[in-house]
Amino acid sequence: MNKKNTGLMGLILTVLVVTLIVSQTHANAELTLNMDKSVIPIDTFYKGNTLNITGSVDSGHDVVVKITSPRENESFMVKEKSVHLFWLNKYKLKVSQVNDTYMLFSSNNIDDILSAEERAKYSLGYDAVGKRVEITGNDKDQLFREFIKVKESGKLYVVSGTSVVLKPSGAGKSRYSVTVNFPYQVPIGSYNVNVFAVKDGVVSQRATGAVKIKEVGMVRDLSDMAMTHGGLYGVLAVLIALVAGYVVTPAIAAVKKVFVVFITLPKMVFSNGNGHLSQVSVLKESTKAEE
């Protein structure tokens, strides 16, 4: 009986040790994700912000960071230039199941480190995005390229193949980092942050997070007022415009007067009308006259 108990205890201890070793190995191989902020506030003087993303990954891996807004349907007016050089609306372009904001950063070119199947699976790169979206029109490829141009011009779509920095950190690990610029054009809302560890052309690990862009302070109060008290917001906007007009207009006039004085005063002081007498010579003549 004692021998059986001893054997059973030995088996249990062996299983526990193996489980601990496997768990520790898995923990050491875990891809981590850290962000210096979870909320990007939009205040009165907001001109954009940055998000620093860091983490740890096994050595020998590439890292891909993707930041996206939720998928939605969008419409755009396609314009063309007429014979009179005016831009006229040609037709409406509808794009379905597309991200309003799409930012992709990687330690190497995305096409070089991932197979086409993996890129399509995780929607990494413009080609993968183009295969997923639905666009009205005959020439889908051309329309999608125009769509990308519009998004890139608004700084809402970014693909950068060398933005993620990898540095060895010891113990078979590397530390990755990337600084993401959020321009002021990026709308408020929640954004998904996905980090992929890539090796041998496939995604081996994935870590997820989220960042939120939201209004704070006076900007939020005015936005809430516009939504809940539209009439009051309209009256307030008119009053602010009137006050600004009464204050700004005289201020501009005063600045113009000061500017004119600074321009004309040197000419009056340093010239006698012929443009040859200096201030020093004028002072000398005054002294002689007094003598």
KABELCOR-V109060 format. One record per residue. N is the residue number from 0. RES is the residue in one small letter. PSI is psi in whole degrees, 0 to 359 (NA if undefined). OMEGA is omega in radians with two decimals (NA if undefined). Layout:
N|RES|PSI|OMEGA / N|RES|PSI|OMEGA
This chain:
0|m|317|3.13 / 1|n|322|3.13 / 2|k|321|3.12 / 3|k|318|3.13 / 4|n|320|3.14 / 5|t|319|3.12 / 6|g|321|3.13 / 7|l|317|3.12 / 8|m|321|3.11 / 9|g|320|3.12 / 10|l|317|3.14 / 11|i|316|3.13 / 12|l|320|3.12 / 13|t|316|3.12 / 14|v|318|3.14 / 15|l|318|3.14 / 16|v|316|3.13 / 17|v|317|3.12 / 18|t|318|3.13 / 19|l|318|3.14 / 20|i|315|3.14 / 21|v|318|3.13 / 22|s|319|-3.14 / 23|q|321|3.10 / 24|t|319|3.12 / 25|h|320|3.13 / 26|a|320|-3.14 / 27|n|332|-3.10 / 28|a|2|-3.05 / 29|e|136|3.03 / 30|l|126|-3.10 / 31|t|158|-3.14 / 32|l|123|3.09 / 33|n|141|3.10 / 34|m|143|-3.10 / 35|d|352|3.06 / 36|k|150|3.08 / 37|s|347|3.13 / 38|v|131|3.02 / 39|i|110|-3.06 / 40|p|141|3.03 / 41|i|110|3.11 / 42|d|192|-3.06 / 43|t|324|-3.06 / 44|f|26|-3.09 / 45|y|127|3.08 / 46|k|26|-3.06 / 47|g|171|-3.12 / 48|n|175|3.13 / 49|t|155|3.07 / 50|l|119|3.12 / 51|n|122|-3.12 / 52|i|127|3.13 / 53|t|169|3.09 / 54|g|184|-3.11 / 55|s|145|-3.14 / 56|v|155|3.10 / 57|d|143|3.10 / 58|s|148|-3.14 / 59|g|1|3.12 / 60|h|148|2.89 / 61|d|162|-3.11 / 62|v|135|3.08 / 63|v|131|3.12 / 64|v|125|-3.14 / 65|k|129|3.10 / 66|i|124|-3.07 / 67|t|152|2.94 / 68|s|165|3.10 / 69|p|152|3.11 / 70|r|146|3.14 / 71|e|178|3.09 / 72|n|137|-3.11 / 73|e|156|3.10 / 74|s|142|3.13 / 75|f|146|3.03 / 76|m|119|3.10 / 77|v|126|-3.08 / 78|k|154|3.03 / 79|e|153|-3.09 / 80|k|128|3.14 / 81|s|181|-3.13 / 82|v|339|3.14 / 83|h|14|3.08 / 84|l|20|3.05 / 85|f|143|3.10 / 86|w|124|-3.13 / 87|l|148|3.08 / 88|n|128|-3.12 / 89|k|306|3.10 / 90|y|168|-3.13 / 91|k|131|3.12 / 92|l|123|3.13 / 93|k|129|3.14 / 94|v|124|-3.09 / 95|s|150|3.08 / 96|q|53|-3.11 / 97|v|151|3.09 / 98|n|132|3.06 / 99|d|324|3.10 / 100|t|133|-3.11 / 101|y|114|3.13 / 102|m|127|-3.09 / 103|l|125|-3.14 / 104|f|142|-3.11 / 105|s|164|-3.13 / 106|s|340|3.03 / 107|n|169|-3.13 / 108|n|130|-3.04 / 109|i|327|3.14 / 110|d|337|-3.11 / 111|d|337|-3.03 / 112|i|348|-3.12 / 113|l|143|3.08 / 114|s|163|3.14 / 115|a|324|3.13 / 116|e|317|-3.14 / 117|e|321|3.11 / 118|r|318|3.12 / 119|a|323|-3.11 / 120|k|318|-3.07 / 121|y|9|3.12 / 122|s|58|-3.11 / 123|l|111|-3.13 / 124|g|157|-3.10 / 125|y|323|3.14 / 126|d|318|3.13 / 127|a|321|3.11 / 128|v|319|-3.12 / 129|g|329|3.13 / 130|k|339|-3.06 / 131|r|327|-3.04 / 132|v|161|3.08 / 133|e|127|-3.09 / 134|i|132|3.07 / 135|t|140|3.14 / 136|g|166|-3.08 / 137|n|310|-3.10 / 138|d|85|-3.07 / 139|k|318|-3.10 / 140|d|315|3.14 / 141|q|318|3.13 / 142|l|323|3.12 / 143|f|322|3.09 / 144|r|321|3.09 / 145|e|322|3.10 / 146|f|317|3.12 / 147|i|320|3.12 / 148|k|318|3.13 / 149|v|316|-3.12 / 150|k|319|3.14 / 151|e|323|3.11 / 152|s|331|3.07 / 153|g|4|3.12 / 154|k|26|3.11 / 155|l|341|3.08 / 156|y|128|-3.13 / 157|v|133|2.99 / 158|v|118|-3.11 / 159|s|122|-3.02 / 160|g|356|-3.11 / 161|t|26|-3.07 / 162|s|330|-3.11 / 163|v|124|-3.12 / 164|v|131|3.10 / 165|l|131|3.10 / 166|k|134|3.10 / 167|p|138|3.13 / 168|s|6|3.11 / 169|g|163|3.11 / 170|a|37|3.09 / 171|g|20|-3.11 / 172|k|159|3.03 / 173|s|151|3.10 / 174|r|130|3.11 / 175|y|154|3.12 / 176|s|148|3.07 / 177|v|141|3.07 / 178|t|120|-3.10 / 179|v|126|3.09 / 180|n|121|3.04 / 181|f|104|3.13 / 182|p|166|-3.11 / 183|y|342|-3.13 / 184|q|339|-3.10 / 185|v|124|-3.07 / 186|p|164|3.10 / 187|i|155|-3.13 / 188|g|182|3.13 / 189|s|141|-3.10 / 190|y|134|3.12 / 191|n|135|3.09 / 192|v|118|3.13 / 193|n|131|3.09 / 194|v|131|-3.11 / 195|f|133|2.97 / 196|a|127|-3.01 / 197|v|134|3.06 / 198|k|138|3.12 / 199|d|38|3.04 / 200|g|3|-3.12 / 201|v|159|3.06 / 202|v|121|-3.12 / 203|s|330|3.13 / 204|q|161|-3.11 / 205|r|138|3.07 / 206|a|143|-3.06 / 207|t|153|3.09 / 208|g|188|-3.14 / 209|a|150|3.05 / 210|v|144|-3.08 / 211|k|134|3.03 / 212|i|121|-3.09 / 213|k|156|3.13 / 214|e|145|3.11 / 215|v|163|3.04 / 216|g|222|-3.07 / 217|m|324|3.13 / 218|v|316|3.12 / 219|r|319|-3.13 / 220|d|316|3.13 / 221|l|322|3.11 / 222|s|317|3.10 / 223|d|320|3.13 / 224|m|319|3.13 / 225|a|327|-3.11 / 226|m|320|-3.01 / 227|t|332|-3.12 / 228|h|71|-3.06 / 229|g|318|-3.13 / 230|g|313|3.12 / 231|l|321|3.13 / 232|y|319|3.13 / 233|g|316|3.11 / 234|v|316|-3.14 / 235|l|320|3.14 / 236|a|320|3.12 / 237|v|317|3.13 / 238|l|317|3.12 / 239|i|320|3.13 / 240|a|319|3.13 / 241|l|314|3.13 / 242|v|317|3.13 / 243|a|323|3.12 / 244|g|318|3.14 / 245|y|329|-3.10 / 246|v|315|-3.03 / 247|v|318|-3.09 / 248|t|310|3.06 / 249|p|325|3.13 / 250|a|319|3.11 / 251|i|319|3.12 / 252|a|319|3.12 / 253|a|319|3.12 / 254|v|320|3.11 / 255|k|319|3.13 / 256|k|316|3.12 / 257|v|320|3.14 / 258|f|318|3.13 / 259|v|319|3.12 / 260|v|315|-3.13 / 261|f|331|3.13 / 262|i|317|-3.03 / 263|t|332|-3.07 / 264|l|314|3.12 / 265|p|324|3.13 / 266|k|322|-3.14 / 267|m|323|-3.07 / 268|v|319|-3.00 / 269|f|7|-3.13 / 270|s|147|3.13 / 271|n|13|-3.12 / 272|g|327|3.10 / 273|n|346|3.10 / 274|g|15|-3.07 / 275|h|335|-3.10 / 276|l|134|3.08 / 277|s|172|3.11 / 278|q|324|-3.13 / 279|v|315|-3.12 / 280|s|324|3.11 / 281|v|318|3.13 / 282|l|322|3.13 / 283|k|318|3.13 / 284|e|322|3.12 / 285|s|323|3.14 / 286|t|318|3.12 / 287|k|321|-3.12 / 288|a|323|3.13 / 289|e|326|3.13 / 290|e|NA|NA
